[in-house]
Amino acid sequence: MSNATQQFHYYDGITSLHTKHLKTHGILHFKQFVSAHTVKQLLYEVKSVEAFYWRKELPWLMVSL
């Protein structure tokens, strides 16, 4: 039996095993779902949007990571 912190790999889609685990534990943890390079790009974009809102003096729209 799997535990709630079990890690899965994502290949071609969600499998019946993934669905069963999600229904049982309420969480899916995919290991290496995206590359480290993609994570860096996403963080860069988030920081760019954050800086834009600060320049527009809209700090109430800020989301902390």
ZASELUM-901552 format. One line per field, with one value per atom (N, C-alpha, C, CB): residue in three letters; chain; x, y, z. Coordinates in Angstrom, 1 decimal, always signed. Last residue first. Glycine has a CB too. Example, Ala and Ser with C-alpha at 12.3 -4.5 7.8 and 13.67 -1.06 7.14 Angstrom:
# ZASELUM-901552
type	SER; SER; SER; SER; ALA; ALA; ALA; ALA $
mol	A; A; A; A; A; A; A; A $
x	+12.8; +13.7; +12.9; +14.1; +13.2; +12.3; +13.2; +11.3 $
y	-2.2; -1.1; +0.0; -0.6; -5.7; -4.5; -3.3; -4.5 $
z	+7.1; +7.1; +7.9; +5.7; +7.8; +7.8; +7.8; +9.0 $
# end
This chain:
# ZASELUM-901552
type	LEU; LEU; LEU; LEU; SER; SER; SER; SER; VAL; VAL; VAL; VAL; MET; MET; MET; MET; LEU; LEU; LEU; LEU; TRP; TRP; TRP; TRP; PRO; PRO; PRO; PRO; LEU; LEU; LEU; LEU; GLU; GLU; GLU; GLU; LYS; LYS; LYS; LYS; ARG; ARG; ARG; ARG; TRP; TRP; TRP; TRP; TYR; TYR; TYR; TYR; PHE; PHE; PHE; PHE; ALA; ALA; ALA; ALA; GLU; GLU; GLU; GLU; VAL; VAL; VAL; VAL; SER; SER; SER; SER; LYS; LYS; LYS; LYS; VAL; VAL; VAL; VAL; GLU; GLU; GLU; GLU; TYR; TYR; TYR; TYR; LEU; LEU; LEU; LEU; LEU; LEU; LEU; LEU; GLN; GLN; GLN; GLN; LYS; LYS; LYS; LYS; VAL; VAL; VAL; VAL; THR; THR; THR; THR; HIS; HIS; HIS; HIS; ALA; ALA; ALA; ALA; SER; SER; SER; SER; VAL; VAL; VAL; VAL; PHE; PHE; PHE; PHE; GLN; GLN; GLN; GLN; LYS; LYS; LYS; LYS; PHE; PHE; PHE; PHE; HIS; HIS; HIS; HIS; LEU; LEU; LEU; LEU; ILE; ILE; ILE; ILE; GLY; GLY; GLY; GLY; HIS; HIS; HIS; HIS; THR; THR; THR; THR; LYS; LYS; LYS; LYS; LEU; LEU; LEU; LEU; HIS; HIS; HIS; HIS; LYS; LYS; LYS; LYS; THR; THR; THR; THR; HIS; HIS; HIS; HIS; LEU; LEU; LEU; LEU; SER; SER; SER; SER; THR; THR; THR; THR; ILE; ILE; ILE; ILE; GLY; GLY; GLY; GLY; ASP; ASP; ASP; ASP; TYR; TYR; TYR; TYR; TYR; TYR; TYR; TYR; HIS; HIS; HIS; HIS; PHE; PHE; PHE; PHE; GLN; GLN; GLN; GLN; GLN; GLN; GLN; GLN; THR; THR; THR; THR; ALA; ALA; ALA; ALA; ASN; ASN; ASN; ASN; SER; SER; SER; SER; MET; MET; MET; MET $
mol	A; A; A; A; A; A; A; A; A; A; A; A; A; A; A; A; A; A; A; A; A; A; A; A; A; A; A; A; A; A; A; A; A; A; A; A; A; A; A; A; A; A; A; A; A; A; A; A; A; A; A; A; A; A; A; A; A; A; A; A; A; A; A; A; A; A; A; A; A; A; A; A; A; A; A; A; A; A; A; A; A; A; A; A; A; A; A; A; A; A; A; A; A; A; A; A; A; A; A; A; A; A; A; A; A; A; A; A; A; A; A; A; A; A; A; A; A; A; A; A; A; A; A; A; A; A; A; A; A; A; A; A; A; A; A; A; A; A; A; A; A; A; A; A; A; A; A; A; A; A; A; A; A; A; A; A; A; A; A; A; A; A; A; A; A; A; A; A; A; A; A; A; A; A; A; A; A; A; A; A; A; A; A; A; A; A; A; A; A; A; A; A; A; A; A; A; A; A; A; A; A; A; A; A; A; A; A; A; A; A; A; A; A; A; A; A; A; A; A; A; A; A; A; A; A; A; A; A; A; A; A; A; A; A; A; A; A; A; A; A; A; A; A; A; A; A; A; A; A; A; A; A; A; A; A; A; A; A; A; A $
x	+6.3; +6.7; +7.4; +7.6; +3.5; +4.8; +5.1; +4.9; +2.1; +2.0; +3.4; +1.4; +0.5; +1.7; +1.3; +2.7; -1.5; -1.6; -0.5; -1.7; -0.9; -1.9; -2.1; -3.2; +0.9; +1.5; +0.4; +2.2; +0.9; -0.2; +0.3; -0.8; +2.7; +2.2; +0.9; +1.9; +3.9; +2.5; +1.9; +1.7; +6.1; +6.3; +4.9; +6.9; +4.9; +5.5; +5.7; +6.9; +4.2; +3.1; +3.7; +2.5; +6.7; +5.8; +4.7; +5.1; +7.7; +8.4; +7.4; +9.7; +6.0; +6.0; +6.6; +6.8; +6.8; +5.4; +5.3; +4.4; +9.4; +9.1; +7.7; +9.3; +9.0; +9.6; +9.4; +11.1; +7.8; +7.0; +7.6; +7.0; +10.0; +8.7; +7.9; +7.9; +11.8; +12.2; +10.9; +13.1; +10.3; +10.6; +11.0; +11.7; +10.3; +9.1; +9.3; +8.4; +13.1; +12.4; +11.1; +12.1; +13.6; +14.3; +13.6; +15.7; +12.0; +11.7; +12.3; +12.2; +13.4; +12.0; +11.6; +11.1; +15.8; +15.8; +14.4; +16.4; +14.9; +15.4; +15.5; +16.8; +11.9; +13.4; +13.7; +14.1; +9.1; +9.7; +11.2; +9.0; +8.9; +7.8; +8.3; +6.6; +10.5; +11.1; +10.0; +12.1; +7.8; +9.2; +9.7; +10.0; +4.7; +5.4; +6.9; +4.8; +2.4; +3.7; +4.5; +4.5; -0.9; +0.0; +1.3; -0.6; -3.5; -2.2; -1.5; -1.3; -5.4; -5.7; -4.5; -6.2; -5.4; -4.6; -4.8; -3.2; -7.4; -7.1; -6.4; -6.2; -7.3; -8.6; -8.4; -9.5; -4.6; -5.2; -6.5; -5.4; -4.4; -3.6; -4.2; -2.1; -6.1; -6.4; -5.7; -6.0; -4.7; -6.0; -6.4; -7.0; -2.3; -2.3; -3.6; -1.8; -3.3; -2.6; -2.6; -1.2; -4.2; -5.2; -4.6; -5.8; -2.2; -2.6; -3.7; -1.4; -1.8; -2.3; -2.7; -3.4; +1.0; -0.3; -0.6; -1.4; +3.4; +2.5; +1.1; +2.3; +5.0; +5.5; +4.5; +5.8; +6.0; +5.0; +5.6; +4.6; +6.5; +7.1; +6.0; +8.3; +5.8; +5.6; +6.4; +4.0; +6.2; +6.5; +6.3; +8.0; +4.2; +4.8; +5.0; +3.9; +3.0; +4.2; +4.9; +5.2; +1.0; +0.6; +1.8; +0.0; +1.9; +1.7; +1.4; +2.8; +0.5; +1.3; +1.0; +1.0; +0.8; +0.0; +0.9; -0.9 $
y	+33.7; +32.3; +31.7; +32.2; +35.9; +35.4; +34.0; +35.6; +38.1; +36.7; +36.3; +35.7; +41.2; +40.4; +39.1; +41.1; +43.0; +41.9; +41.0; +42.4; +45.0; +44.2; +43.0; +44.9; +46.7; +45.6; +44.7; +46.2; +48.4; +47.5; +46.4; +47.0; +50.2; +50.5; +49.7; +52.0; +49.5; +50.1; +50.4; +49.1; +48.3; +49.6; +50.3; +49.3; +46.0; +47.0; +48.3; +46.5; +44.8; +45.3; +46.3; +44.1; +44.3; +45.1; +45.7; +44.3; +42.5; +43.8; +44.7; +43.6; +40.3; +40.9; +42.3; +40.0; +39.7; +40.1; +40.8; +38.9; +38.8; +39.9; +40.5; +39.4; +36.7; +37.9; +39.1; +37.6; +34.9; +35.4; +36.6; +34.2; +34.6; +35.2; +35.7; +34.3; +33.3; +34.5; +35.3; +34.3; +30.9; +31.8; +33.2; +31.3; +29.8; +30.2; +31.2; +28.9; +29.4; +30.3; +30.8; +29.6; +27.5; +28.8; +29.8; +28.6; +25.4; +26.0; +27.4; +25.1; +24.8; +25.3; +26.0; +24.2; +23.8; +25.0; +25.7; +24.7; +21.5; +22.6; +23.9; +22.3; +20.3; +20.4; +21.6; +20.6; +18.8; +19.8; +19.9; +21.2; +16.6; +16.9; +17.9; +17.4; +15.2; +15.7; +15.9; +14.7; +13.5; +13.8; +14.2; +12.6; +14.4; +14.0; +14.4; +14.5; +13.6; +14.3; +13.6; +14.1; +14.2; +13.5; +14.3; +13.4; +13.9; +14.5; +13.6; +14.9; +12.4; +13.8; +14.6; +14.5; +9.7; +10.6; +12.1; +10.3; +8.5; +8.0; +9.0; +6.7; +9.9; +9.7; +9.3; +8.7; +9.6; +10.9; +10.8; +11.7; +6.8; +7.5; +8.8; +7.6; +6.6; +5.9; +6.5; +4.4; +8.1; +8.5; +7.8; +8.1; +6.6; +8.0; +8.4; +8.9; +4.2; +4.2; +5.6; +3.7; +5.0; +4.6; +4.6; +3.2; +8.0; +6.5; +6.2; +5.6; +10.8; +10.3; +8.8; +11.2; +10.7; +11.1; +10.5; +10.7; +9.7; +10.0; +10.4; +8.8; +10.4; +10.1; +10.5; +8.6; +11.3; +11.6; +11.3; +13.1; +9.4; +10.0; +10.2; +9.1; +10.0; +9.3; +10.0; +9.3; +9.3; +10.1; +9.3; +10.6; +9.3; +8.5; +9.5; +7.4; +10.4; +11.1; +10.3; +11.3; +8.6; +9.9; +10.6; +10.8; +5.3; +6.3; +7.6; +6.4; +2.2; +3.5; +4.4; +4.2; -1.2; +0.0; +1.3; +0.0 $
z	-2.5; -2.8; -1.6; -4.0; -2.3; -1.8; -2.1; -0.3; -4.4; -3.9; -3.5; -5.0; -4.6; -4.5; -3.9; -3.6; -4.7; -5.7; -5.5; -7.1; -3.1; -2.6; -3.5; -2.4; -4.4; -3.6; -3.1; -2.5; -6.8; -6.5; -5.6; -7.8; -8.1; -6.7; -6.4; -6.5; -10.4; -10.5; -9.2; -11.3; -9.3; -10.0; -10.2; -11.4; -8.3; -7.4; -8.0; -6.9; -10.7; -9.8; -8.7; -9.1; -11.7; -12.5; -11.5; -13.6; -9.9; -10.0; -10.7; -10.8; -10.4; -9.1; -9.2; -8.1; -13.0; -12.7; -11.4; -12.8; -12.4; -13.3; -13.1; -14.8; -10.7; -10.2; -11.1; -10.0; -12.6; -11.4; -10.8; -10.3; -14.3; -14.8; -13.6; -15.7; -12.7; -13.3; -13.7; -14.5; -12.2; -11.1; -11.6; -10.2; -14.8; -14.1; -13.0; -13.6; -15.1; -16.0; -15.4; -17.4; -13.1; -13.1; -13.9; -13.5; -14.1; -12.8; -12.7; -11.6; -16.4; -16.5; -15.2; -16.9; -15.3; -16.2; -16.3; -17.6; -14.1; -13.2; -14.0; -12.7; -15.7; -15.5; -14.6; -16.9; -14.1; -15.0; -14.7; -14.9; -12.4; -13.4; -14.4; -12.6; -10.5; -11.7; -12.8; -12.2; -9.1; -9.0; -10.4; -8.5; -8.1; -9.2; -9.1; -10.5; -5.9; -5.9; -7.0; -4.5; -5.1; -6.0; -6.0; -7.4; -2.6; -3.1; -4.1; -1.9; -1.4; -1.7; -2.2; -0.5; -0.8; +0.0; -0.3; -0.2; -2.5; -1.1; -0.3; -1.2; -4.9; -4.2; -2.7; -4.9; -5.5; -5.3; -4.5; -6.6; -5.9; -4.8; -4.5; -5.3; -8.1; -6.9; -5.7; -7.0; -10.0; -9.6; -8.3; -10.7; -10.2; -9.8; -9.3; -10.9; -11.2; -10.0; -9.4; -10.1; -13.7; -12.7; -11.3; -13.1; -14.6; -14.7; -13.6; -14.5; -16.6; -15.3; -15.5; -14.7; -18.9; -18.4; -17.1; -19.4; -19.6; -20.7; -20.2; -21.5; -17.0; -18.4; -19.4; -18.5; -13.9; -14.9; -16.3; -14.8; -11.0; -12.2; -13.2; -12.8; -7.6; -8.8; -9.9; -9.2; -4.1; -5.3; -6.5; -5.2; -1.2; -2.3; -3.5; -2.7; +1.0; +0.5; -0.7; +1.6; +1.8; +1.2; +0.6; +2.3; +0.6; +1.7; +1.0; +2.7; -0.7; -0.8; +0.4; -2.1; +0.0; +0.0; +0.0; +1.2 $
# end
